[in-house]
């Protein structure tokens, strides 16, 4: 339930600051101010998706889908990713546009 609330909050940037950041190891390292490989980092924080160094604004979260607007040319700007609750229920699993999967856990 808490994760569902966090994802709903992520869809609304005005209230996203209430949601806990989620990330893969490099994404959490970057959020925590540690060394990280930019090409590997994926994180969700404050209504934004950090996708391999690009900061994208989350525009919608619907059942099974996360939509974001990223910097770049018109073809790459709109991103649609799959999103599900992680197997342990503490985070989310994202399916990236290239088909790869990233497990995002709470950053602590």
Backbone atoms as SQL, in Angstrom:
CREATE TABLE atoms (id INTEGER PRIMARY KEY, chain TEXT, resi INTEGER, resn TEXT, atom TEXT, x REAL, y REAL, z REAL);
INSERT INTO atoms VALUES
  (1, 'A', 1, 'UNK', 'N', 0.829, -1.185, 0.000),
  (2, 'A', 1, 'UNK', 'CA', 0.000, 0.000, 0.000),
  (3, 'A', 1, 'UNK', 'C', 0.875, 1.250, 0.000),
  (4, 'A', 2, 'UNK', 'N', 1.919, 1.258, 0.831),
  (5, 'A', 2, 'UNK', 'CA', 2.807, 2.409, 0.909),
  (6, 'A', 2, 'UNK', 'C', 3.463, 2.671, -0.440),
  (7, 'A', 3, 'UNK', 'N', 3.863, 1.608, -1.138),
  (8, 'A', 3, 'UNK', 'CA', 4.493, 1.763, -2.452),
  (9, 'A', 3, 'UNK', 'C', 3.501, 2.328, -3.448),
  (10, 'A', 4, 'UNK', 'N', 2.274, 1.853, -3.418),
  (11, 'A', 4, 'UNK', 'CA', 1.260, 2.376, -4.340),
  (12, 'A', 4, 'UNK', 'C', 1.046, 3.864, -4.101),
  (13, 'A', 5, 'UNK', 'N', 1.011, 4.277, -2.837),
  (14, 'A', 5, 'UNK', 'CA', 0.866, 5.688, -2.517),
  (15, 'A', 5, 'UNK', 'C', 2.073, 6.475, -3.020),
  (16, 'A', 6, 'UNK', 'N', 3.260, 5.930, -2.844),
  (17, 'A', 6, 'UNK', 'CA', 4.467, 6.605, -3.326),
  (18, 'A', 6, 'UNK', 'C', 4.424, 6.779, -4.831),
  (19, 'A', 7, 'UNK', 'N', 3.990, 5.761, -5.561),
  (20, 'A', 7, 'UNK', 'CA', 3.917, 5.873, -7.018),
  (21, 'A', 7, 'UNK', 'C', 2.867, 6.891, -7.445),
  (22, 'A', 8, 'UNK', 'N', 1.749, 6.944, -6.743),
  (23, 'A', 8, 'UNK', 'CA', 0.755, 7.960, -7.065),
  (24, 'A', 8, 'UNK', 'C', 1.306, 9.351, -6.804),
  (25, 'A', 9, 'UNK', 'N', 2.055, 9.497, -5.733),
  (26, 'A', 9, 'UNK', 'CA', 2.660, 10.789, -5.433),
  (27, 'A', 9, 'UNK', 'C', 3.701, 11.170, -6.471),
  (28, 'A', 10, 'UNK', 'N', 4.404, 10.178, -7.005),
  (29, 'A', 10, 'UNK', 'CA', 5.404, 10.459, -8.024),
  (30, 'A', 10, 'UNK', 'C', 4.763, 11.018, -9.291),
  (31, 'A', 11, 'UNK', 'N', 3.528, 10.676, -9.546),
  (32, 'A', 11, 'UNK', 'CA', 2.854, 11.179, -10.739),
  (33, 'A', 11, 'UNK', 'C', 2.510, 12.660, -10.608),
  (34, 'A', 12, 'UNK', 'N', 2.513, 13.173, -9.400),
  (35, 'A', 12, 'UNK', 'CA', 2.203, 14.575, -9.162),
  (36, 'A', 12, 'UNK', 'C', 3.427, 15.248, -8.567),
  (37, 'A', 13, 'UNK', 'N', 4.216, 15.995, -9.363),
  (38, 'A', 13, 'UNK', 'CA', 5.444, 16.602, -8.878),
  (39, 'A', 13, 'UNK', 'C', 5.257, 17.483, -7.660),
  (40, 'A', 14, 'UNK', 'N', 4.104, 18.104, -7.474),
  (41, 'A', 14, 'UNK', 'CA', 3.897, 18.987, -6.332),
  (42, 'A', 14, 'UNK', 'C', 3.929, 18.230, -5.010),
  (43, 'A', 15, 'UNK', 'N', 3.524, 16.964, -5.020),
  (44, 'A', 15, 'UNK', 'CA', 3.520, 16.184, -3.775),
  (45, 'A', 15, 'UNK', 'C', 4.593, 15.113, -3.760),
  (46, 'A', 16, 'UNK', 'N', 5.421, 15.064, -4.772),
  (47, 'A', 16, 'UNK', 'CA', 6.397, 13.983, -4.891),
  (48, 'A', 16, 'UNK', 'C', 7.453, 14.016, -3.804),
  (49, 'A', 17, 'UNK', 'N', 7.685, 15.168, -3.182),
  (50, 'A', 17, 'UNK', 'CA', 8.702, 15.247, -2.146),
  (51, 'A', 17, 'UNK', 'C', 8.390, 14.341, -0.967),
  (52, 'A', 18, 'UNK', 'N', 7.130, 13.884, -0.845),
  (53, 'A', 18, 'UNK', 'CA', 6.754, 12.994, 0.243),
  (54, 'A', 18, 'UNK', 'C', 7.177, 11.551, -0.008),
  (55, 'A', 19, 'UNK', 'N', 7.468, 11.207, -1.240),
  (56, 'A', 19, 'UNK', 'CA', 7.816, 9.834, -1.592),
  (57, 'A', 19, 'UNK', 'C', 9.298, 9.569, -1.319),
  (58, 'A', 20, 'UNK', 'N', 9.602, 8.366, -0.853),
  (59, 'A', 20, 'UNK', 'CA', 10.989, 7.983, -0.613),
  (60, 'A', 20, 'UNK', 'C', 11.678, 7.680, -1.932),
  (61, 'A', 21, 'UNK', 'N', 12.952, 8.076, -2.075),
  (62, 'A', 21, 'UNK', 'CA', 13.664, 7.771, -3.319),
  (63, 'A', 21, 'UNK', 'C', 13.896, 6.271, -3.482),
  (64, 'A', 22, 'UNK', 'N', 13.815, 5.819, -4.723),
  (65, 'A', 22, 'UNK', 'CA', 14.080, 4.432, -5.086),
  (66, 'A', 22, 'UNK', 'C', 15.183, 4.431, -6.131),
  (67, 'A', 23, 'UNK', 'N', 16.055, 3.426, -6.119),
  (68, 'A', 23, 'UNK', 'CA', 17.084, 3.375, -7.139),
  (69, 'A', 23, 'UNK', 'C', 17.783, 2.033, -7.205),
  (70, 'A', 24, 'UNK', 'N', 18.531, 1.842, -8.309),
  (71, 'A', 24, 'UNK', 'CA', 19.432, 0.705, -8.390),
  (72, 'A', 24, 'UNK', 'C', 20.696, 1.115, -7.618),
  (73, 'A', 25, 'UNK', 'N', 21.686, 0.261, -7.461),
  (74, 'A', 25, 'UNK', 'CA', 22.855, 0.633, -6.654),
  (75, 'A', 25, 'UNK', 'C', 23.523, 1.942, -7.100),
  (76, 'A', 26, 'UNK', 'N', 23.721, 2.143, -8.408),
  (77, 'A', 26, 'UNK', 'CA', 24.343, 3.383, -8.865),
  (78, 'A', 26, 'UNK', 'C', 23.403, 4.575, -8.692),
  (79, 'A', 27, 'UNK', 'N', 22.103, 4.365, -8.896),
  (80, 'A', 27, 'UNK', 'CA', 21.133, 5.440, -8.705),
  (81, 'A', 27, 'UNK', 'C', 21.090, 5.912, -7.260),
  (82, 'A', 28, 'UNK', 'N', 21.071, 4.977, -6.317),
  (83, 'A', 28, 'UNK', 'CA', 21.074, 5.339, -4.902),
  (84, 'A', 28, 'UNK', 'C', 22.394, 5.998, -4.512),
  (85, 'A', 29, 'UNK', 'N', 23.495, 5.505, -5.040),
  (86, 'A', 29, 'UNK', 'CA', 24.797, 6.115, -4.733),
  (87, 'A', 29, 'UNK', 'C', 24.800, 7.581, -5.155),
  (88, 'A', 30, 'UNK', 'N', 24.298, 7.878, -6.345),
  (89, 'A', 30, 'UNK', 'CA', 24.250, 9.262, -6.831),
  (90, 'A', 30, 'UNK', 'C', 23.377, 10.116, -5.922),
  (91, 'A', 31, 'UNK', 'N', 22.198, 9.594, -5.533),
  (92, 'A', 31, 'UNK', 'CA', 21.284, 10.322, -4.648),
  (93, 'A', 31, 'UNK', 'C', 21.954, 10.618, -3.308),
  (94, 'A', 32, 'UNK', 'N', 22.732, 9.666, -2.815),
  (95, 'A', 32, 'UNK', 'CA', 23.390, 9.816, -1.515),
  (96, 'A', 32, 'UNK', 'C', 24.719, 10.569, -1.606),
  (97, 'A', 33, 'UNK', 'N', 25.053, 11.079, -2.791),
  (98, 'A', 33, 'UNK', 'CA', 26.263, 11.875, -2.961),
  (99, 'A', 33, 'UNK', 'C', 27.542, 11.064, -3.055),
  (100, 'A', 34, 'UNK', 'N', 27.424, 9.794, -3.420),
  (101, 'A', 34, 'UNK', 'CA', 28.590, 8.927, -3.535),
  (102, 'A', 34, 'UNK', 'C', 28.957, 8.749, -4.997),
  (103, 'A', 35, 'UNK', 'N', 30.103, 8.136, -5.241),
  (104, 'A', 35, 'UNK', 'CA', 30.554, 7.852, -6.608),
  (105, 'A', 35, 'UNK', 'C', 29.579, 6.879, -7.273),
  (106, 'A', 36, 'UNK', 'N', 29.257, 7.147, -8.540),
  (107, 'A', 36, 'UNK', 'CA', 28.359, 6.275, -9.289),
  (108, 'A', 36, 'UNK', 'C', 28.713, 6.355, -10.764),
  (109, 'A', 37, 'UNK', 'N', 28.402, 5.298, -11.479),
  (110, 'A', 37, 'UNK', 'CA', 28.597, 5.275, -12.928),
  (111, 'A', 37, 'UNK', 'C', 27.329, 5.809, -13.569),
  (112, 'A', 38, 'UNK', 'N', 27.426, 6.987, -14.195),
  (113, 'A', 38, 'UNK', 'CA', 26.267, 7.675, -14.755),
  (114, 'A', 38, 'UNK', 'C', 25.505, 6.807, -15.754),
  (115, 'A', 39, 'UNK', 'N', 26.210, 6.028, -16.558),
  (116, 'A', 39, 'UNK', 'CA', 25.565, 5.196, -17.570),
  (117, 'A', 39, 'UNK', 'C', 24.726, 4.079, -16.966),
  (118, 'A', 40, 'UNK', 'N', 24.971, 3.740, -15.692),
  (119, 'A', 40, 'UNK', 'CA', 24.250, 2.643, -15.038),
  (120, 'A', 40, 'UNK', 'C', 23.150, 3.107, -14.096),
  (121, 'A', 41, 'UNK', 'N', 23.124, 4.381, -13.752),
  (122, 'A', 41, 'UNK', 'CA', 22.206, 4.807, -12.700),
  (123, 'A', 41, 'UNK', 'C', 20.766, 4.950, -13.185),
  (124, 'A', 42, 'UNK', 'N', 19.858, 4.429, -12.358),
  (125, 'A', 42, 'UNK', 'CA', 18.427, 4.558, -12.564),
  (126, 'A', 42, 'UNK', 'C', 17.825, 4.812, -11.186),
  (127, 'A', 43, 'UNK', 'N', 17.043, 5.883, -11.059),
  (128, 'A', 43, 'UNK', 'CA', 16.439, 6.217, -9.769),
  (129, 'A', 43, 'UNK', 'C', 15.158, 7.003, -9.993),
  (130, 'A', 44, 'UNK', 'N', 14.273, 6.925, -9.013),
  (131, 'A', 44, 'UNK', 'CA', 13.051, 7.723, -8.992),
  (132, 'A', 44, 'UNK', 'C', 13.091, 8.544, -7.710),
  (133, 'A', 45, 'UNK', 'N', 13.000, 9.866, -7.867),
  (134, 'A', 45, 'UNK', 'CA', 13.001, 10.752, -6.704),
  (135, 'A', 45, 'UNK', 'C', 12.286, 12.056, -7.065),
  (136, 'A', 46, 'UNK', 'N', 11.459, 12.513, -6.161),
  (137, 'A', 46, 'UNK', 'CA', 10.791, 13.811, -6.266),
  (138, 'A', 46, 'UNK', 'C', 10.146, 14.054, -7.634),
  (139, 'A', 47, 'UNK', 'N', 9.382, 13.084, -8.123),
  (140, 'A', 47, 'UNK', 'CA', 8.667, 13.253, -9.384),
  (141, 'A', 47, 'UNK', 'C', 9.534, 13.191, -10.617),
  (142, 'A', 48, 'UNK', 'N', 10.750, 12.708, -10.455),
  (143, 'A', 48, 'UNK', 'CA', 11.689, 12.621, -11.570),
  (144, 'A', 48, 'UNK', 'C', 12.277, 11.224, -11.677),
  (145, 'A', 49, 'UNK', 'N', 12.640, 10.867, -12.887),
  (146, 'A', 49, 'UNK', 'CA', 13.311, 9.613, -13.183),
  (147, 'A', 49, 'UNK', 'C', 14.712, 9.947, -13.648),
  (148, 'A', 50, 'UNK', 'N', 15.721, 9.463, -12.939),
  (149, 'A', 50, 'UNK', 'CA', 17.098, 9.620, -13.377),
  (150, 'A', 50, 'UNK', 'C', 17.412, 8.371, -14.190),
  (151, 'A', 51, 'UNK', 'N', 17.514, 8.537, -15.492),
  (152, 'A', 51, 'UNK', 'CA', 17.696, 7.416, -16.396),
  (153, 'A', 51, 'UNK', 'C', 19.040, 7.544, -17.095),
  (154, 'A', 52, 'UNK', 'N', 20.031, 6.842, -16.574),
  (155, 'A', 52, 'UNK', 'CA', 21.377, 6.828, -17.153),
  (156, 'A', 52, 'UNK', 'C', 21.939, 8.236, -17.304),
  (157, 'A', 53, 'UNK', 'N', 21.764, 9.060, -16.262),
  (158, 'A', 53, 'UNK', 'CA', 22.319, 10.404, -16.249),
  (159, 'A', 53, 'UNK', 'C', 21.384, 11.481, -16.758),
  (160, 'A', 54, 'UNK', 'N', 20.315, 11.125, -17.439),
  (161, 'A', 54, 'UNK', 'CA', 19.330, 12.105, -17.904),
  (162, 'A', 54, 'UNK', 'C', 18.252, 12.262, -16.836),
  (163, 'A', 55, 'UNK', 'N', 17.921, 13.493, -16.496),
  (164, 'A', 55, 'UNK', 'CA', 16.874, 13.749, -15.522),
  (165, 'A', 55, 'UNK', 'C', 15.569, 13.977, -16.280),
  (166, 'A', 56, 'UNK', 'N', 14.618, 13.068, -16.086),
  (167, 'A', 56, 'UNK', 'CA', 13.350, 13.093, -16.802),
  (168, 'A', 56, 'UNK', 'C', 12.227, 13.412, -15.814),
  (169, 'A', 57, 'UNK', 'N', 11.242, 14.171, -16.245),
  (170, 'A', 57, 'UNK', 'CA', 10.092, 14.452, -15.407),
  (171, 'A', 57, 'UNK', 'C', 9.051, 13.360, -15.616),
  (172, 'A', 58, 'UNK', 'N', 8.593, 12.764, -14.517),
  (173, 'A', 58, 'UNK', 'CA', 7.543, 11.757, -14.599),
  (174, 'A', 58, 'UNK', 'C', 6.232, 12.478, -14.891),
  (175, 'A', 59, 'UNK', 'N', 5.583, 12.093, -15.965),
  (176, 'A', 59, 'UNK', 'CA', 4.337, 12.748, -16.362),
  (177, 'A', 59, 'UNK', 'C', 3.103, 11.945, -15.986),
  (178, 'A', 60, 'UNK', 'N', 3.234, 10.638, -15.834),
  (179, 'A', 60, 'UNK', 'CA', 2.081, 9.813, -15.446),
  (180, 'A', 60, 'UNK', 'C', 2.558, 8.444, -14.981),
  (181, 'A', 61, 'UNK', 'N', 1.810, 7.888, -14.038),
  (182, 'A', 61, 'UNK', 'CA', 1.993, 6.503, -13.620),
  (183, 'A', 61, 'UNK', 'C', 0.615, 5.875, -13.681),
  (184, 'A', 62, 'UNK', 'N', 0.475, 4.891, -14.562),
  (185, 'A', 62, 'UNK', 'CA', -0.779, 4.169, -14.703),
  (186, 'A', 62, 'UNK', 'C', -0.493, 2.704, -14.442),
  (187, 'A', 63, 'UNK', 'N', -1.495, 1.892, -14.397),
  (188, 'A', 63, 'UNK', 'CA', -1.307, 0.476, -14.131),
  (189, 'A', 63, 'UNK', 'C', -0.286, -0.118, -15.092),
  (190, 'A', 64, 'UNK', 'N', 0.859, -0.492, -14.556),
  (191, 'A', 64, 'UNK', 'CA', 1.895, -1.150, -15.340),
  (192, 'A', 64, 'UNK', 'C', 2.730, -0.258, -16.226),
  (193, 'A', 65, 'UNK', 'N', 2.506, 1.074, -16.197),
  (194, 'A', 65, 'UNK', 'CA', 3.226, 1.967, -17.100),
  (195, 'A', 65, 'UNK', 'C', 3.659, 3.242, -16.380),
  (196, 'A', 66, 'UNK', 'N', 4.894, 3.643, -16.620),
  (197, 'A', 66, 'UNK', 'CA', 5.417, 4.922, -16.154),
  (198, 'A', 66, 'UNK', 'C', 5.805, 5.715, -17.393),
  (199, 'A', 67, 'UNK', 'N', 5.321, 6.946, -17.490),
  (200, 'A', 67, 'UNK', 'CA', 5.648, 7.801, -18.629),
  (201, 'A', 67, 'UNK', 'C', 6.452, 8.988, -18.133),
  (202, 'A', 68, 'UNK', 'N', 7.482, 9.356, -18.902),
  (203, 'A', 68, 'UNK', 'CA', 8.356, 10.452, -18.512),
  (204, 'A', 68, 'UNK', 'C', 8.774, 11.245, -19.738),
  (205, 'A', 69, 'UNK', 'N', 9.075, 12.520, -19.511),
  (206, 'A', 69, 'UNK', 'CA', 9.606, 13.384, -20.557),
  (207, 'A', 69, 'UNK', 'C', 11.061, 13.667, -20.209),
  (208, 'A', 70, 'UNK', 'N', 11.956, 13.354, -21.141),
  (209, 'A', 70, 'UNK', 'CA', 13.399, 13.467, -20.928),
  (210, 'A', 70, 'UNK', 'C', 13.983, 14.545, -21.834),
  (211, 'A', 71, 'UNK', 'N', 15.176, 15.042, -21.498),
  (212, 'A', 71, 'UNK', 'CA', 15.837, 15.981, -22.398),
  (213, 'A', 71, 'UNK', 'C', 16.294, 15.252, -23.667),
  (214, 'A', 72, 'UNK', 'N', 16.443, 15.988, -24.746),
  (215, 'A', 72, 'UNK', 'CA', 16.927, 15.378, -25.980),
  (216, 'A', 72, 'UNK', 'C', 16.054, 15.724, -27.160),
  (217, 'A', 73, 'UNK', 'N', 16.338, 15.086, -28.274),
  (218, 'A', 73, 'UNK', 'CA', 15.570, 15.373, -29.488),
  (219, 'A', 73, 'UNK', 'C', 14.156, 14.803, -29.373),
  (220, 'A', 74, 'UNK', 'N', 13.289, 15.222, -30.264),
  (221, 'A', 74, 'UNK', 'CA', 11.871, 14.862, -30.198),
  (222, 'A', 74, 'UNK', 'C', 11.634, 13.358, -30.174),
  (223, 'A', 75, 'UNK', 'N', 12.455, 12.596, -30.892),
  (224, 'A', 75, 'UNK', 'CA', 12.266, 11.140, -30.942),
  (225, 'A', 75, 'UNK', 'C', 12.549, 10.465, -29.612),
  (226, 'A', 76, 'UNK', 'N', 13.502, 10.986, -28.847),
  (227, 'A', 76, 'UNK', 'CA', 13.904, 10.359, -27.587),
  (228, 'A', 76, 'UNK', 'C', 13.255, 11.002, -26.367),
  (229, 'A', 77, 'UNK', 'N', 12.526, 12.083, -26.548),
  (230, 'A', 77, 'UNK', 'CA', 12.007, 12.856, -25.419),
  (231, 'A', 77, 'UNK', 'C', 10.982, 12.087, -24.586),
  (232, 'A', 78, 'UNK', 'N', 10.015, 11.452, -25.202),
  (233, 'A', 78, 'UNK', 'CA', 8.964, 10.722, -24.483),
  (234, 'A', 78, 'UNK', 'C', 9.428, 9.297, -24.210),
  (235, 'A', 79, 'UNK', 'N', 9.421, 8.916, -22.951),
  (236, 'A', 79, 'UNK', 'CA', 9.820, 7.573, -22.554),
  (237, 'A', 79, 'UNK', 'C', 8.632, 6.863, -21.915),
  (238, 'A', 80, 'UNK', 'N', 8.407, 5.626, -22.310),
  (239, 'A', 80, 'UNK', 'CA', 7.353, 4.794, -21.713),
  (240, 'A', 80, 'UNK', 'C', 8.042, 3.545, -21.178),
  (241, 'A', 81, 'UNK', 'N', 7.902, 3.321, -19.876),
  (242, 'A', 81, 'UNK', 'CA', 8.545, 2.192, -19.212),
  (243, 'A', 81, 'UNK', 'C', 7.486, 1.341, -18.528),
  (244, 'A', 82, 'UNK', 'N', 7.751, 0.055, -18.419),
  (245, 'A', 82, 'UNK', 'CA', 6.896, -0.814, -17.628),
  (246, 'A', 82, 'UNK', 'C', 7.259, -0.651, -16.166),
  (247, 'A', 83, 'UNK', 'N', 6.284, -0.743, -15.286),
  (248, 'A', 83, 'UNK', 'CA', 6.559, -0.633, -13.850),
  (249, 'A', 83, 'UNK', 'C', 5.671, -1.608, -13.090),
  (250, 'A', 84, 'UNK', 'N', 6.287, -2.364, -12.193),
  (251, 'A', 84, 'UNK', 'CA', 5.565, -3.292, -11.325),
  (252, 'A', 84, 'UNK', 'C', 6.182, -3.241, -9.945),
  (253, 'A', 85, 'UNK', 'N', 5.449, -3.704, -8.982),
  (254, 'A', 85, 'UNK', 'CA', 5.981, -3.807, -7.623),
  (255, 'A', 85, 'UNK', 'C', 7.059, -4.882, -7.617),
  (256, 'A', 86, 'UNK', 'N', 8.140, -4.664, -6.895),
  (257, 'A', 86, 'UNK', 'CA', 9.207, -5.661, -6.828),
  (258, 'A', 86, 'UNK', 'C', 8.708, -6.904, -6.097),
  (259, 'A', 87, 'UNK', 'N', 9.398, -8.007, -6.296),
  (260, 'A', 87, 'UNK', 'CA', 8.989, -9.287, -5.709),
  (261, 'A', 87, 'UNK', 'C', 8.884, -9.213, -4.188),
  (262, 'A', 88, 'UNK', 'N', 9.776, -8.449, -3.538),
  (263, 'A', 88, 'UNK', 'CA', 9.735, -8.358, -2.075),
  (264, 'A', 88, 'UNK', 'C', 8.793, -7.265, -1.577),
  (265, 'A', 89, 'UNK', 'N', 8.202, -6.485, -2.495),
  (266, 'A', 89, 'UNK', 'CA', 7.221, -5.472, -2.122),
  (267, 'A', 89, 'UNK', 'C', 7.787, -4.171, -1.609),
  (268, 'A', 90, 'UNK', 'N', 9.106, -4.019, -1.552),
  (269, 'A', 90, 'UNK', 'CA', 9.690, -2.798, -1.008),
  (270, 'A', 90, 'UNK', 'C', 10.037, -1.759, -2.061),
  (271, 'A', 91, 'UNK', 'N', 10.102, -2.158, -3.304),
  (272, 'A', 91, 'UNK', 'CA', 10.492, -1.241, -4.374),
  (273, 'A', 91, 'UNK', 'C', 9.685, -1.508, -5.623),
  (274, 'A', 92, 'UNK', 'N', 10.288, -1.166, -6.764),
  (275, 'A', 92, 'UNK', 'CA', 9.628, -1.386, -8.048),
  (276, 'A', 92, 'UNK', 'C', 10.614, -2.006, -9.027),
  (277, 'A', 93, 'UNK', 'N', 10.068, -2.630, -10.049),
  (278, 'A', 93, 'UNK', 'CA', 10.862, -3.141, -11.152),
  (279, 'A', 93, 'UNK', 'C', 10.444, -2.363, -12.393),
  (280, 'A', 94, 'UNK', 'N', 11.423, -1.736, -13.051),
  (281, 'A', 94, 'UNK', 'CA', 11.167, -0.991, -14.276),
  (282, 'A', 94, 'UNK', 'C', 11.634, -1.799, -15.470),
  (283, 'A', 95, 'UNK', 'N', 10.837, -1.807, -16.518),
  (284, 'A', 95, 'UNK', 'CA', 11.260, -2.362, -17.798),
  (285, 'A', 95, 'UNK', 'C', 11.539, -1.170, -18.697),
  (286, 'A', 96, 'UNK', 'N', 12.806, -0.996, -19.075),
  (287, 'A', 96, 'UNK', 'CA', 13.236, 0.145, -19.860),
  (288, 'A', 96, 'UNK', 'C', 12.842, -0.034, -21.323),
  (289, 'A', 97, 'UNK', 'N', 12.831, 1.068, -22.090),
  (290, 'A', 97, 'UNK', 'CA', 12.434, 0.981, -23.498),
  (291, 'A', 97, 'UNK', 'C', 13.230, -0.038, -24.315),
  (292, 'A', 98, 'UNK', 'N', 14.486, -0.305, -23.931),
  (293, 'A', 98, 'UNK', 'CA', 15.285, -1.283, -24.675),
  (294, 'A', 98, 'UNK', 'C', 15.011, -2.723, -24.240),
  (295, 'A', 99, 'UNK', 'N', 14.082, -2.908, -23.280),
  (296, 'A', 99, 'UNK', 'CA', 13.723, -4.240, -22.809),
  (297, 'A', 99, 'UNK', 'C', 14.484, -4.696, -21.583),
  (298, 'A', 100, 'UNK', 'N', 15.519, -3.961, -21.177),
  (299, 'A', 100, 'UNK', 'CA', 16.252, -4.339, -19.978),
  (300, 'A', 100, 'UNK', 'C', 15.411, -4.042, -18.740),
  (301, 'A', 101, 'UNK', 'N', 15.733, -4.719, -17.646),
  (302, 'A', 101, 'UNK', 'CA', 14.965, -4.608, -16.412),
  (303, 'A', 101, 'UNK', 'C', 15.870, -4.070, -15.317),
  (304, 'A', 102, 'UNK', 'N', 15.325, -3.121, -14.544),
  (305, 'A', 102, 'UNK', 'CA', 16.046, -2.548, -13.404),
  (306, 'A', 102, 'UNK', 'C', 15.184, -2.696, -12.157),
  (307, 'A', 103, 'UNK', 'N', 15.758, -3.268, -11.097),
  (308, 'A', 103, 'UNK', 'CA', 15.084, -3.351, -9.806),
  (309, 'A', 103, 'UNK', 'C', 15.503, -2.148, -8.986),
  (310, 'A', 104, 'UNK', 'N', 14.513, -1.369, -8.531),
  (311, 'A', 104, 'UNK', 'CA', 14.776, -0.174, -7.737),
  (312, 'A', 104, 'UNK', 'C', 14.290, -0.419, -6.318),
  (313, 'A', 105, 'UNK', 'N', 15.194, -0.235, -5.366),
  (314, 'A', 105, 'UNK', 'CA', 14.899, -0.441, -3.951),
  (315, 'A', 105, 'UNK', 'C', 14.996, 0.907, -3.239),
  (316, 'A', 106, 'UNK', 'N', 14.420, 1.015, -2.041),
  (317, 'A', 106, 'UNK', 'CA', 14.541, 2.267, -1.291),
  (318, 'A', 106, 'UNK', 'C', 16.019, 2.610, -1.051),
  (319, 'A', 107, 'UNK', 'N', 16.359, 3.860, -1.243),
  (320, 'A', 107, 'UNK', 'CA', 17.732, 4.325, -1.013),
  (321, 'A', 107, 'UNK', 'C', 17.873, 4.696, 0.455),
  (322, 'A', 108, 'UNK', 'N', 18.801, 4.072, 1.128),
  (323, 'A', 108, 'UNK', 'CA', 19.002, 4.323, 2.569),
  (324, 'A', 108, 'UNK', 'C', 20.413, 4.710, 2.839);
